[in-house]
């Protein structure tokens, strides 16, 4: 797996436009620059009072809302989406494993792992989590890295951009524009993996609680020790109490229902099969009555 950096330009990290620019405000004797005591501004040039959205998508529906606008041209077919997501999560997990970086799969991706160690066939993106220490390390050492991936057997070659949101430095939710801290993006299609960091924000009252910017909260003992496993054939990690975490997020029905989103679970195959595929199979089966 080869790495190279991709120069997006300093504009993406610049916060000049976020500075107060009202002449009246600057001339006022009572004006106090809000950035003077803001550690985000002093260290990273980010004015928390003028937070802007970093990641953008070409639309907000179930399809267009799952592409990075910088690399989007047109929605891919279902088969290409499935293939792209499979290669993408394998490349992501291998990269983190090879570089000894801590991450684990989360949300709907974790639910797919629970069923058969695979991506749910109706998913358009994937979710992973990292501790905030790993997130900061990624920002300092791997931001804007392009990872070159070759699938086993060399049949597929893909490039992925590891893009760390500059607002990942702000661990509070802020204005809610940047709840996604980083993305692993397929630069051919624009499909991506969402990466969110977890932080301990209630150290005084609840030091064992970790949370992301989207108000998902976890107990430390629910996450650690992480369990080693595989996902889509690549080395992976999942939270220690994965079952209770999934039931809390999706209810117990998500672990028992065998019909969902036009798919049916077949235990003998350990696969979710689309209702369309089942219908086509039924239509193409020979009529046994002709042998009576």
Phi, psi and omega in degrees: 000121183258152182237146170207158182263153181238118184275108176277345183100149185294343184300328182293332181260352184285139178244021181301319181293344182272353179290150174301129183235014178278123180297323179299319180295319181291327183278343183290134179290339181268357183288133175238121181299117183293346182274350187297325181247014181271111183299330177296322179287315184297325184261325188236357180074030181246120179268106185300334181283350180232045181298135177240155179286129182269305180276138179230147179241155181287348178195183184240002180277183185297337181264299185291339180284002183241024175235147170278126189297333182294335185241006184275136171238308179205151179300142180272165177289166179300319181292321179290324177299313181298317180294318181297315181295322181296310178297322184294315181289327176296315180296318179299308183295321178295320179298313181292323179292315182293331181259011177055046179253135186276128175204160175213156181278151189215169173054228184297331177294320177295324178295320176299319177300319183300321184284309185205023178064025181226167176291137174299130189296344179262000180287143177256339176216180181226159183234135172226163178230156177218153172290156183298334177293320176292322179300315179295322179295319177299318180296322183281331190240338187231003182299139181067022175278135171259123181260124179267124187240137173236126182290160175305129184091350176073016183284331182235135176235126184225155175241137181233138177260125171267107187244116181263123178297126178302333179281001172295339176294335178269109187274346173281164180296329182063227181272002176082010181279342191225053180287341174268121187274335182198164176219148173249108194246131171283111189282354175277320184251332186094353174296155189209166168253128175278132178242122178240142179266150175248138181227157173264101185261349182242056187300325183285314185266323183222073183293345181266002182260127174251146180211156175259182182284351181257022173069017169281125182243143182222145172277145182304321182288345175283332183267313186253149357286140178296144179266132176277136183203199173227154177216123185052036176082003181248154177296135184215169175228147177228157178300152183299313181260056186298323184293313180293326178294320179293319180294324179293323183278321188242357187076163183296335182300329180296340180259000183233330183293132183254009173227126180199139174047052178061031176227153178234137180274127177248105183302321182297329179265344187054045183217150167271124181248134181291147179298328178296317179296321179295318180296316179296322179295319180295318181295329184269358179286142179294148179281111184291344182294337181291345181262001182285000000 
